[in-house]
Amino acid sequence: MPATRTVDAEPIPTHFGESSTNDGHGGAVIVRQAETLIERVENEKEGYFRKAIAESGYRDLRNVRARVISGVVHLTGCVSSYYLKQVAQEAIRPLAIGLTICNRLTVGRVDPPHAISRPNGYHASCGSLSLLSDR
């Protein structure tokens, strides 16, 4: 049931099965609750995307990150071929219903996990720095 807003401090139904009152700030409480719910759903989706990519069976996809930001799934990282770039995208497509997929994967040589550590988001073999920072 969608959240509704009332006047004169009457109870307002929320998505959480609770009620809140109109605090005279234009439903600020409802907005905060909605933002929290959206963030929770985005984090949950990211977990499903990670699992789908891991279950694809391709070891080179271990460097792929899927982040959901404002209804857009951003795939970032480095893969060894354009084929694997497409495999990563197609692995999450069935779960990305209603979301846009932005495939920003870089194709290059993938370093082994024990390689020299680099700054967060840097892919030495691809020569790129990820434009999306971690939340």
C-alpha positions as a Markdown table, in Angstrom:
| # | Residue | x | y | z |
|---|---|---|---|---|
| 1 | Met | 0.0 | 0.0 | 0.0 |
| 2 | Pro | 1.6 | 3.3 | -1.0 |
| 3 | Ala | 2.2 | 5.9 | 1.7 |
| 4 | Thr | -0.4 | 8.6 | 2.0 |
| 5 | Arg | -0.3 | 12.0 | 3.6 |
| 6 | Thr | -2.9 | 13.7 | 5.8 |
| 7 | Val | -3.4 | 17.0 | 7.4 |
| 8 | Asp | -4.0 | 18.0 | 11.1 |
| 9 | Ala | -1.6 | 15.4 | 12.6 |
| 10 | Glu | -3.8 | 12.3 | 11.7 |
| 11 | Pro | -1.9 | 9.0 | 11.4 |
| 12 | Ile | -0.2 | 8.4 | 8.1 |
| 13 | Pro | 0.1 | 4.7 | 6.9 |
| 14 | Thr | 3.7 | 3.7 | 5.9 |
| 15 | His | 5.3 | 0.9 | 4.0 |
| 16 | Phe | 6.6 | -0.5 | 7.3 |
| 17 | Gly | 3.2 | -1.4 | 8.8 |
| 18 | Glu | 3.6 | 1.4 | 11.3 |
| 19 | Ser | 1.9 | 4.8 | 11.3 |
| 20 | Ser | 3.5 | 8.2 | 11.6 |
| 21 | Thr | 2.0 | 11.6 | 12.2 |
| 22 | Asn | 2.2 | 14.6 | 10.0 |
| 23 | Asp | 4.8 | 16.7 | 11.8 |
| 24 | Gly | 4.1 | 19.8 | 9.8 |
| 25 | His | 7.2 | 19.5 | 7.7 |
| 26 | Gly | 5.6 | 18.3 | 4.6 |
| 27 | Gly | 5.8 | 14.6 | 5.4 |
| 28 | Ala | 9.6 | 14.6 | 6.1 |
| 29 | Val | 9.2 | 11.5 | 8.1 |
| 30 | Ile | 7.6 | 9.6 | 5.2 |
| 31 | Val | 10.3 | 10.9 | 2.8 |
| 32 | Arg | 13.1 | 9.6 | 5.2 |
| 33 | Gln | 11.3 | 6.2 | 5.5 |
| 34 | Ala | 10.9 | 6.0 | 1.7 |
| 35 | Glu | 14.6 | 6.8 | 1.2 |
| 36 | Thr | 15.6 | 4.1 | 3.7 |
| 37 | Leu | 13.4 | 1.6 | 2.0 |
| 38 | Ile | 14.8 | 2.4 | -1.5 |
| 39 | Glu | 18.4 | 2.1 | -0.2 |
| 40 | Arg | 17.6 | -1.2 | 1.5 |
| 41 | Val | 16.1 | -2.6 | -1.8 |
| 42 | Glu | 19.1 | -1.3 | -3.8 |
| 43 | Asn | 21.5 | -3.1 | -1.4 |
| 44 | Glu | 19.5 | -6.3 | -1.6 |
| 45 | Lys | 19.5 | -6.1 | -5.4 |
| 46 | Glu | 23.3 | -5.7 | -5.4 |
| 47 | Gly | 23.6 | -8.9 | -3.4 |
| 48 | Tyr | 21.5 | -10.8 | -6.0 |
| 49 | Phe | 23.6 | -9.3 | -8.8 |
| 50 | Arg | 26.8 | -10.4 | -7.1 |
| 51 | Lys | 25.4 | -13.9 | -6.7 |
| 52 | Ala | 24.3 | -14.1 | -10.3 |
| 53 | Ile | 27.7 | -13.0 | -11.6 |
| 54 | Ala | 29.5 | -15.4 | -9.3 |
| 55 | Glu | 27.2 | -18.3 | -10.4 |
| 56 | Ser | 28.0 | -17.5 | -14.1 |
| 57 | Gly | 30.9 | -19.9 | -13.8 |
| 58 | Tyr | 33.5 | -17.5 | -15.2 |
| 59 | Arg | 36.5 | -16.8 | -12.9 |
| 60 | Asp | 37.4 | -13.6 | -14.7 |
| 61 | Leu | 34.1 | -12.0 | -13.5 |
| 62 | Arg | 35.4 | -11.9 | -9.9 |
| 63 | Asn | 36.5 | -8.3 | -10.5 |
| 64 | Val | 33.0 | -7.2 | -11.6 |
| 65 | Arg | 31.1 | -4.9 | -9.3 |
| 66 | Ala | 27.4 | -4.2 | -9.6 |
| 67 | Arg | 26.1 | -1.0 | -7.9 |
| 68 | Val | 22.5 | 0.2 | -8.0 |
| 69 | Ile | 22.2 | 4.0 | -7.9 |
| 70 | Ser | 18.8 | 5.7 | -8.5 |
| 71 | Gly | 17.4 | 2.8 | -10.6 |
| 72 | Val | 20.5 | 2.2 | -12.7 |
| 73 | Val | 22.7 | -0.8 | -12.3 |
| 74 | His | 26.3 | 0.2 | -12.9 |
| 75 | Leu | 28.7 | -2.6 | -13.9 |
| 76 | Thr | 32.3 | -1.7 | -13.2 |
| 77 | Gly | 35.6 | -3.5 | -13.2 |
| 78 | Cys | 37.9 | -5.2 | -15.6 |
| 79 | Val | 37.3 | -8.3 | -17.7 |
| 80 | Ser | 39.6 | -10.1 | -20.2 |
| 81 | Ser | 37.3 | -10.1 | -23.2 |
| 82 | Tyr | 34.2 | -8.4 | -24.8 |
| 83 | Tyr | 32.5 | -11.8 | -24.5 |
| 84 | Leu | 32.8 | -11.7 | -20.7 |
| 85 | Lys | 31.7 | -8.1 | -20.6 |
| 86 | Gln | 28.5 | -9.3 | -22.3 |
| 87 | Val | 28.2 | -12.4 | -20.1 |
| 88 | Ala | 28.3 | -10.2 | -17.0 |
| 89 | Gln | 25.5 | -8.0 | -18.4 |
| 90 | Glu | 23.4 | -11.0 | -19.4 |
| 91 | Ala | 23.9 | -12.7 | -16.0 |
| 92 | Ile | 22.1 | -9.8 | -14.2 |
| 93 | Arg | 19.5 | -8.9 | -16.9 |
| 94 | Pro | 16.8 | -11.3 | -15.6 |
| 95 | Leu | 17.1 | -9.7 | -12.1 |
| 96 | Ala | 17.2 | -6.1 | -13.4 |
| 97 | Ile | 13.5 | -5.8 | -14.1 |
| 98 | Gly | 12.6 | -2.2 | -14.2 |
| 99 | Leu | 16.2 | -1.0 | -13.9 |
| 100 | Thr | 18.6 | 0.4 | -16.5 |
| 101 | Ile | 21.9 | -1.4 | -17.0 |
| 102 | Cys | 25.0 | 0.7 | -17.6 |
| 103 | Asn | 27.8 | -1.6 | -18.6 |
| 104 | Arg | 31.1 | 0.3 | -17.8 |
| 105 | Leu | 33.3 | -2.8 | -17.7 |
| 106 | Thr | 36.7 | -2.3 | -19.2 |
| 107 | Val | 38.3 | -5.0 | -21.4 |
| 108 | Gly | 42.0 | -5.8 | -20.7 |
| 109 | Arg | 44.2 | -8.3 | -18.9 |
| 110 | Val | 42.8 | -9.2 | -15.5 |
| 111 | Asp | 45.4 | -9.3 | -12.8 |
| 112 | Pro | 45.4 | -12.3 | -10.3 |
| 113 | Pro | 43.9 | -11.4 | -6.9 |
| 114 | His | 47.4 | -11.6 | -5.2 |
| 115 | Ala | 48.8 | -8.8 | -7.5 |
| 116 | Ile | 50.2 | -5.6 | -6.0 |
| 117 | Ser | 47.4 | -3.6 | -4.4 |
| 118 | Arg | 46.3 | -0.5 | -6.2 |
| 119 | Pro | 44.2 | 2.5 | -5.1 |
| 120 | Asn | 40.5 | 1.6 | -4.8 |
| 121 | Gly | 38.9 | 1.4 | -8.2 |
| 122 | Tyr | 42.2 | 1.3 | -10.2 |
| 123 | His | 42.7 | -1.4 | -12.8 |
| 124 | Ala | 46.4 | -1.5 | -13.7 |
| 125 | Ser | 46.0 | -3.8 | -16.7 |
| 126 | Cys | 43.1 | -1.8 | -18.1 |
| 127 | Gly | 44.8 | 1.5 | -17.3 |
| 128 | Ser | 41.6 | 3.1 | -15.9 |
| 129 | Leu | 40.3 | 4.5 | -12.7 |
| 130 | Ser | 36.7 | 3.7 | -11.9 |
| 131 | Leu | 34.5 | 6.8 | -12.0 |
| 132 | Leu | 32.0 | 5.5 | -9.5 |
| 133 | Ser | 33.1 | 5.5 | -5.9 |
| 134 | Asp | 32.0 | 3.0 | -3.3 |
| 135 | Arg | 29.2 | 4.1 | -1.0 |
